């Protein structure tokens, strides 16, 4: 089945793009290979169990490239570090004893116990998908202890709003727009089954989000920083499956407006810093000259011809 594949564009809030999109209709395996073109991990796709992961992502995710690369690269690392490079043997052992899968995941975590929860969640992304899609049930929940820390996100007005922060984080890497975020409900968040179908579970990690597009229902995955923030806010709300996921219905527009304003302020600040740095560097070289031009004079050396 040919899948709509979009390349050459970057999503911004409310669907703005910074370059022209190219639309093609490709088979899922071709999308998988294109996503890993010129990367060492492309050889992993020669294994049917790995290609199964990549094709489901190609079929279900609107812009699958980044998630295919994330899944296959972390699966490649998992294979080399705890499976002796033999995923086939690990899968056979896990089918004989499902505890093998969890033990290998725990070994993987033990090797990287000095990493942050965000980094650990990224490492587990590919292996969890691979086990699940190949028929081994592993818990889609946090396998690590999250360290408590104080968020320093704020501005000069000191009016930090955790809901707005969550909304802004939900856009990073997901390909979602503000409008789409405002339609996702609690029942649209969860894990995936072996066929790539969403299983509602707000405690899932990684957390898949399902939403409507012109091509039908598609999924994306929430980044770990956003997922952690969402879990904290959900604990403070009394939600049902039909409630909006990121904020209360009567609050979503207000939160979106604050998040959009913060986004504009951030862009303006970065632009100002960039202009100032460029001006300082330009002024310096106007006085000093191009790099090396005053070397001989400053060191009392005659300039060679």
C-alpha positions as CSV (number, residue, x, y, z in Angstrom):
1,X,0.0,0.0,0.0
2,X,1.4,3.4,-1.0
3,X,1.8,5.9,1.8
4,X,1.8,9.7,1.5
5,X,5.3,10.7,2.3
6,X,6.3,14.4,2.9
7,X,9.8,15.7,2.8
8,X,11.6,19.0,2.5
9,X,9.5,21.0,5.0
10,X,9.6,21.9,8.7
11,X,6.5,22.3,10.8
12,X,5.9,25.4,12.9
13,X,2.9,26.3,15.1
14,X,-0.3,26.5,13.0
15,X,1.2,24.7,10.1
16,X,3.7,27.3,8.8
17,X,6.6,25.8,6.9
18,X,10.1,27.2,6.2
19,X,10.6,25.4,2.9
20,X,8.6,23.9,0.1
21,X,7.2,20.4,0.9
22,X,7.7,17.5,-1.6
23,X,4.8,14.9,-1.6
24,X,5.4,11.4,-2.8
25,X,3.5,8.1,-2.5
26,X,5.9,5.3,-1.4
27,X,5.7,1.8,0.0
28,X,6.5,1.5,3.7
29,X,9.8,-0.4,3.2
30,X,11.0,2.3,0.8
31,X,10.2,5.0,3.4
32,X,12.2,3.0,6.0
33,X,15.2,2.8,3.7
34,X,15.1,6.4,2.7
35,X,14.9,7.4,6.3
36,X,18.2,5.6,7.0
37,X,19.9,6.4,3.7
38,X,23.7,6.8,4.1
39,X,23.5,5.7,7.8
40,X,25.3,2.6,9.2
41,X,22.0,1.4,10.7
42,X,20.4,0.8,7.3
43,X,21.8,-2.8,7.4
44,X,19.5,-3.5,10.3
45,X,16.6,-3.4,7.9
46,X,17.8,-6.6,6.4
47,X,16.4,-8.3,9.5
48,X,12.6,-8.9,9.1
49,X,11.9,-8.2,12.8
50,X,13.6,-4.8,12.5
51,X,11.9,-3.9,9.2
52,X,8.6,-4.7,10.9
53,X,9.2,-1.9,13.4
54,X,10.3,0.6,10.6
55,X,7.3,-0.2,8.4
56,X,4.7,0.2,11.2
57,X,6.3,3.6,11.9
58,X,6.1,4.5,8.2
59,X,2.5,3.5,8.0
60,X,1.3,5.2,11.3
61,X,3.4,8.4,11.7
62,X,2.7,11.4,9.6
63,X,6.4,12.4,9.3
64,X,8.2,9.1,10.2
65,X,11.8,9.8,9.4
66,X,13.0,11.0,12.8
67,X,11.1,8.2,14.6
68,X,12.5,5.5,12.3
69,X,16.0,6.8,12.8
70,X,15.5,7.0,16.6
71,X,14.0,3.5,16.8
72,X,16.5,1.7,14.6
73,X,19.6,3.5,16.0
74,X,18.7,2.7,19.6
75,X,17.8,-0.9,18.6
76,X,21.1,-1.3,16.9
77,X,22.8,-0.1,20.2
78,X,20.7,-2.5,22.2
79,X,21.6,-5.3,19.9
80,X,25.4,-4.7,20.2
81,X,25.5,-4.0,23.9
82,X,23.2,-6.6,25.5
83,X,22.3,-9.1,22.7
84,X,25.8,-9.8,21.4
85,X,24.7,-8.5,18.0
86,X,22.1,-11.4,17.6
87,X,18.6,-10.1,17.9
88,X,17.2,-13.3,16.5
89,X,18.6,-15.3,19.3
90,X,17.3,-12.8,21.9
91,X,13.8,-13.0,20.4
92,X,13.8,-16.8,20.4
93,X,14.9,-16.8,24.1
94,X,12.2,-14.3,25.0
95,X,9.5,-16.4,23.2
96,X,10.6,-19.3,25.3
97,X,10.6,-17.2,28.5
98,X,9.1,-13.6,28.3
99,X,11.2,-12.6,31.4
100,X,14.2,-12.6,29.1
101,X,13.0,-9.4,27.4
102,X,12.7,-7.5,30.7
103,X,16.0,-8.8,31.9
104,X,17.8,-7.6,28.8
105,X,16.1,-4.2,29.1
106,X,17.2,-3.9,32.7
107,X,20.8,-4.9,31.7
108,X,20.7,-2.1,29.1
109,X,19.6,0.4,31.7
110,X,22.3,-0.8,34.1
111,X,25.0,-0.1,31.5
112,X,23.8,3.5,31.4
113,X,22.8,4.2,35.0
114,X,24.7,7.5,34.8
115,X,22.3,9.0,32.2
116,X,19.3,11.3,32.8
117,X,15.7,10.0,32.6
118,X,15.4,11.8,29.2
119,X,18.4,10.0,27.8
120,X,17.3,6.6,29.2
121,X,13.8,7.0,27.7
122,X,15.4,7.7,24.3
123,X,17.6,4.6,24.6
124,X,14.6,2.4,25.4
125,X,12.4,3.7,22.5
126,X,13.6,1.3,19.8
127,X,13.9,-1.9,22.0
128,X,10.4,-1.5,23.5
129,X,8.9,-1.1,20.0
130,X,10.9,-4.1,18.7
131,X,9.8,-6.4,21.5
132,X,6.2,-5.4,21.3
133,X,5.8,-5.5,17.5
134,X,7.5,-8.9,17.4
135,X,5.0,-10.4,19.9
136,X,6.8,-10.0,23.3
137,X,4.8,-8.1,25.9
138,X,7.1,-5.7,27.8
139,X,5.8,-3.0,30.2
140,X,5.5,0.4,28.5
141,X,6.2,2.3,31.7
142,X,9.2,4.0,33.2
143,X,11.9,1.5,33.9
144,X,14.1,4.0,35.7
145,X,13.9,6.4,38.6
146,X,13.2,10.0,37.7
147,X,15.3,12.5,39.5
148,X,13.5,15.5,41.0
149,X,14.6,18.9,39.8
150,X,13.4,22.5,39.8
151,X,12.4,23.9,36.5
152,X,14.0,27.3,35.8
153,X,11.7,28.0,32.8
154,X,10.5,31.6,33.3
155,X,10.7,35.1,31.9
156,X,11.2,38.6,33.2
157,X,7.5,38.8,34.2
158,X,8.0,35.8,36.6
159,X,4.6,34.4,35.4
160,X,5.7,30.8,34.8
161,X,2.8,28.7,33.7
162,X,3.4,24.9,33.7
163,X,0.4,24.3,31.3
164,X,1.9,26.7,28.7
165,X,5.3,25.1,29.2
166,X,3.7,21.6,28.5
167,X,2.0,22.9,25.4
168,X,5.2,24.3,24.0
169,X,7.1,21.1,24.9
170,X,4.4,19.0,23.1
171,X,5.4,20.7,19.8
172,X,9.1,19.7,20.0
173,X,9.8,16.8,17.7
174,X,6.2,15.7,17.4
175,X,5.2,17.5,14.2
176,X,2.0,18.6,15.9
177,X,0.5,22.1,15.7
178,X,-1.3,24.1,18.4
179,X,-4.6,23.3,16.7
180,X,-3.9,19.5,16.7
181,X,-2.7,19.5,20.3
182,X,-6.0,21.1,21.3
183,X,-8.0,18.1,19.9
184,X,-6.1,15.2,21.5
185,X,-8.0,13.5,24.4
186,X,-6.8,11.4,27.2
187,X,-8.0,8.2,25.4
188,X,-5.8,9.2,22.4
189,X,-2.6,8.7,24.5
190,X,-1.0,5.3,25.3
191,X,1.2,2.5,24.0
192,X,1.1,0.4,20.8
193,X,0.2,-3.2,20.3
194,X,1.9,-5.6,17.9
195,X,0.0,-4.2,14.9
196,X,0.7,-0.6,15.8
197,X,-2.8,0.1,17.1
198,X,-3.0,2.5,20.0
199,X,-3.8,1.0,23.5
200,X,-5.0,3.9,25.8
201,X,-2.7,4.2,28.8
202,X,-1.7,7.6,30.1
203,X,1.2,6.0,32.1
204,X,2.9,4.7,29.0
205,X,6.5,5.5,28.4
206,X,7.1,6.1,25.5
207,X,3.8,7.8,25.1
208,X,2.1,7.6,21.7
209,X,-0.4,10.2,20.7
210,X,-3.1,9.6,18.1
211,X,-4.7,12.4,16.1
212,X,-6.8,13.1,13.0
213,X,-5.2,14.1,9.7
214,X,-6.4,14.4,6.1
215,X,-5.1,10.9,5.5
216,X,-6.8,9.5,8.6
217,X,-5.6,8.7,12.1
218,X,-1.9,9.1,12.6
219,X,0.4,8.8,15.6
220,X,3.4,10.6,17.0
221,X,5.4,10.3,20.2
222,X,5.7,12.8,23.0
223,X,9.3,13.7,24.1
224,X,10.3,12.6,27.5
225,X,10.5,16.1,28.9
226,X,7.0,16.8,27.8
227,X,5.7,13.3,28.9
228,X,7.1,13.9,32.4
229,X,5.5,17.3,32.6
230,X,2.2,15.9,31.4
231,X,2.2,13.1,34.1
232,X,2.7,15.7,36.8
233,X,-0.2,17.9,35.5
234,X,-2.5,15.0,35.0
235,X,-2.1,14.1,38.7
236,X,-3.5,17.5,39.6
237,X,-6.6,17.0,37.4
238,X,-9.5,14.7,37.7
239,X,-9.7,13.5,34.0
240,X,-11.9,11.1,32.1
241,X,-11.1,9.4,28.8
242,X,-12.9,12.1,26.8
243,X,-11.2,15.1,28.5
244,X,-8.6,17.0,26.6
245,X,-5.1,15.7,27.3
246,X,-3.0,18.9,27.7
247,X,-5.4,21.2,29.4
248,X,-9.1,21.6,30.4
249,X,-11.4,22.5,27.5
250,X,-12.2,25.9,28.9
251,X,-8.5,26.6,29.4
252,X,-6.9,25.4,26.2
253,X,-7.3,28.6,24.2
254,X,-5.8,30.7,27.1
255,X,-2.9,28.3,27.4
256,X,-2.3,28.3,23.6
257,X,-2.2,32.1,23.5
258,X,0.4,32.2,26.3
259,X,2.5,29.5,24.7
260,X,2.3,31.3,21.3
261,X,3.4,34.6,22.9
262,X,6.2,32.9,24.7
263,X,7.3,31.3,21.4
264,X,7.4,34.7,19.7
265,X,9.3,36.3,22.6
266,X,11.8,33.5,22.5
267,X,12.4,33.9,18.7
268,X,12.8,37.7,19.1
269,X,15.2,37.3,22.0
270,X,17.4,34.8,20.1
271,X,17.3,37.1,17.0
272,X,18.4,40.1,19.2
273,X,21.3,38.1,20.7
274,X,22.4,36.9,17.2
275,X,22.3,40.5,15.9
276,X,24.3,41.8,18.9
277,X,26.9,39.1,18.6
278,X,27.3,39.7,14.9
279,X,27.6,43.4,15.4
280,X,30.2,43.0,18.1
281,X,32.3,40.7,16.0
282,X,32.0,43.0,13.0
283,X,33.0,46.1,15.0
284,X,36.0,44.2,16.4
285,X,37.3,43.3,13.0
286,X,36.7,46.8,11.6
287,X,39.1,48.1,14.2
288,X,41.5,45.2,14.4
289,X,41.4,44.1,10.8
290,X,41.0,40.7,9.3
291,X,42.4,37.8,11.4
292,X,46.2,37.9,11.4
293,X,46.5,41.2,9.6
294,X,48.2,42.9,12.6
295,X,50.3,39.9,13.7
296,X,53.6,41.1,12.4
297,X,53.1,44.7,13.5
298,X,52.0,43.8,17.0
299,X,55.0,41.4,17.4
300,X,57.6,43.7,15.9
301,X,58.2,41.3,13.0
302,X,58.8,42.5,9.5
303,X,56.1,41.3,7.2
304,X,57.5,38.8,4.6
305,X,56.9,39.5,0.9
